[in-house]
Structure formats: C-alpha cells, structure tokens
Amino acid sequence: DLPTDVSLSFVSDLDGEFYTPVANSLGEFNFGYSNLSAGFHTVTATATNTIGLSSSESITIHINTLPTSPLVTISPLPAYYNDDLTVTASGSTDDDGDAVGYSYQWYKDGSTTTYTSLTIPASATSDGETWRVEVVPHDGFNDGEMGEASVYIFDSGPAVYNIMISPSVAV
C-alpha cells in the first residue's frame, strides 16, 4: 500500500478516538491536539492497510490541569506589632484530582523577605509596616495562579505595667 492509503487512528482509553490523520506520500504527518480530558491516558496509535492488517503502539501521557487560585487570609486582623502573623490558604482545587500544596513568600513594605513559612514571628514586625504574602498552589506537576493577602501592622498603644496609689491610707 502507498503511505497515503494506510488509515491511521489515535484512541485514548479515557476519551475514545480523537484523531484520524492522513499521512503524506512519505508516510509522515504532524498534529497537535488540545482537547483530551484531564488525567492519565493510554493513547494507542493504529495503522491499518487496505486489506485490514494493522499494527498498534501505545504510550501513556498525563494531561494536567493547574490548581485554582487559593483564598488567602492573614490573621490576626487587625494586627499589632506584638502579634505573630499567620497565613491561611484554602479553596484551591485541581480538576484532575491531584493533591494541592502551597508555597509562601512574604514581603515587608514591598520588599522580599526570607520568610517562606505559615507564620511570621512578632519579633519580625514593627508598627507602621505592611506585610503581604503570596501563596502559590501546586499539584506536584505545575504551579497554579497565585493568591495574596496583606495586613498593616498597628501600634498596640500604651500599656500599663504597674499601678500604685499613694498615700496607701486615704482619708
């Protein structure tokens, strides 16, 4: 058979047949396809000649979806210079079922810090600063869209440490 007479078929075990190209006179073809569903697919390519003889080859591919942007909050709110800051990220989903984890980057007054954990100790903050955290979801394959939150650090106001009344005997 001529290469152009061989019928070709690409089949996904999840989505069924998705492409039937026609080869050129050298038996070559190129294609791109972007409509497979999320998940692991076994894709089988089958070539069949004009009398029905065929040959197949299979590969496994992973179609990954990115996790969605998380909802990010910082507590406490309002925050004072003697408070630890704690970030909470939630709500990221991944359409192909991968577990979603998060990475954190904190900024103080717009500048990157070395803090990459859930909590900023109170000793790192001062009144009048603005702290922002960027949270990036990841599914073990790729990063999703970042979520962020920020908080202004307030002065906690005056504190009374010792009270004394004099004279000790009042009339």
KEFIMI-617054 format. One line per field, with one value per residue (C-alpha): residue number from 0; residue in three letters; x, y, z. Coordinates in steps of 0.02 Angstrom, whole numbers, plus 50000, padded with zeros to 5 digits. Each point is the difference from the previous one (the first is absolute). Layout:
N
pos NUM;...
code ala;...
c1 X;...
c2 Y;...
c3 Z;...
END
This chain:
171
pos 0;1;2;3;4;5;6;7;8;9;10;11;12;13;14;15;16;17;18;19;20;21;22;23;24;25;26;27;28;29;30;31;32;33;34;35;36;37;38;39;40;41;42;43;44;45;46;47;48;49;50;51;52;53;54;55;56;57;58;59;60;61;62;63;64;65;66;67;68;69;70;71;72;73;74;75;76;77;78;79;80;81;82;83;84;85;86;87;88;89;90;91;92;93;94;95;96;97;98;99;100;101;102;103;104;105;106;107;108;109;110;111;112;113;114;115;116;117;118;119;120;121;122;123;124;125;126;127;128;129;130;131;132;133;134;135;136;137;138;139;140;141;142;143;144;145;146;147;148;149;150;151;152;153;154;155;156;157;158;159;160;161;162;163;164;165;166;167;168;169;170
code asp;leu;pro;thr;asp;val;ser;leu;ser;phe;val;ser;asp;leu;asp;gly;glu;phe;tyr;thr;pro;val;ala;asn;ser;leu;gly;glu;phe;asn;phe;gly;tyr;ser;asn;leu;ser;ala;gly;phe;his;thr;val;thr;ala;thr;ala;thr;asn;thr;ile;gly;leu;ser;ser;ser;glu;ser;ile;thr;ile;his;ile;asn;thr;leu;pro;thr;ser;pro;leu;val;thr;ile;ser;pro;leu;pro;ala;tyr;tyr;asn;asp;asp;leu;thr;val;thr;ala;ser;gly;ser;thr;asp;asp;asp;gly;asp;ala;val;gly;tyr;ser;tyr;gln;trp;tyr;lys;asp;gly;ser;thr;thr;thr;tyr;thr;ser;leu;thr;ile;pro;ala;ser;ala;thr;ser;asp;gly;glu;thr;trp;arg;val;glu;val;val;pro;his;asp;gly;phe;asn;asp;gly;glu;met;gly;glu;ala;ser;val;tyr;ile;phe;asp;ser;gly;pro;ala;val;tyr;asn;ile;met;ile;ser;pro;ser;val;ala;val
c1 50000;50050;50028;49850;49890;50038;49865;50058;49908;50042;49895;50002;49942;49908;49932;49988;50057;50057;50103;50007;50138;50048;50186;50096;50085;50146;49883;50027;49880;50004;49859;49958;49848;49942;49830;50044;49923;50106;50086;50112;49962;50061;50004;50005;50050;49941;50048;49889;50035;49873;49975;49970;50170;50051;50134;49981;50112;49949;50071;49941;49984;49942;49885;50020;49885;50067;49934;49886;50052;49981;49903;50134;49976;50121;49957;49981;49906;50031;50182;50109;50190;49999;49896;50064;49930;49927;49944;49857;49977;49848;49883;50124;49933;50079;49884;50103;49998;50181;50033;50031;50142;50055;50160;50012;50101;49985;50036;50029;49956;50014;50171;50031;50042;50078;49837;49919;49898;49823;50048;50097;50059;49947;50185;50014;49864;49990;49857;49971;50056;49895;50026;49941;50006;49989;49936;50031;49902;50087;49938;50165;50017;49972;49964;49829;49949;50059;49888;50053;49952;50075;49987;50053;50089;49926;50082;49922;49983;50061;50009;49983;50123;49990;49867;50035;49883;50072;49985;49963;49874;49875;49886
c2 50000;50178;50099;50107;49842;49948;50057;50068;50017;50070;49936;50050;49874;50143;50102;49875;50035;50180;50014;49917;50082;49969;49972;50083;49902;49963;49931;50151;50117;50125;50052;50086;49965;50093;49926;49845;49995;50017;49846;49857;49934;49848;50061;49866;50039;49872;49988;49891;49954;49976;49813;50026;49954;50119;50043;50099;50088;50077;50132;50071;50188;50114;50146;50114;50139;50141;50024;50149;50158;49985;50112;50078;50082;50065;49997;50085;50141;50135;49960;50085;50004;49870;49872;49851;50005;49838;49966;49884;49940;49900;49964;49946;49856;49892;49931;49843;49957;50035;50051;50187;50070;50180;50102;50168;50159;50147;50182;50144;50173;49931;49917;49814;49920;49833;49939;49856;49916;50016;50116;50161;50023;50160;50040;50028;50131;50183;50122;50093;49855;49915;49813;49905;49815;49916;49821;49889;49836;49850;49826;49908;50037;50187;50161;50080;50182;50093;50071;50137;50098;50144;50077;50165;49990;50118;50068;49910;50162;50036;49861;50013;49888;50060;50095;50087;50104;50115;50035;49819;50058;50123;50113
c3 50000;49972;50162;49955;49992;50179;50120;50166;50164;50172;50146;50183;50129;50086;49854;49857;49822;49984;49841;49829;49898;49820;49972;49859;49860;50117;50134;50112;50087;50142;50114;50161;50104;50154;50044;50102;50173;50156;50071;49943;49826;49908;49820;49865;49821;49872;49816;49890;49819;49861;50035;50187;50072;50139;50124;50161;50124;50167;50116;50165;50015;50141;49964;50150;50054;50106;50176;50023;50093;50190;50116;50112;50170;50132;50183;50117;49921;50053;50037;50128;50013;50140;49901;49902;49822;49932;49822;49954;49821;49947;49858;49865;49897;49866;49865;49973;50185;50046;50181;50014;50106;50025;50002;50088;49973;50121;49958;50121;49932;49822;50022;49998;50167;50043;50078;49905;50137;50069;50143;50022;50181;50088;50025;49811;49989;50051;50002;49838;49887;49868;49983;49846;49963;49831;50001;49848;49986;49921;49956;49992;49815;49974;50095;49991;50011;50155;50135;50120;50155;50096;50173;50078;50169;50130;50157;50147;50099;50174;50129;50189;50092;50180;50095;50164;50107;50129;50138;50043;50131;49932;50102
END
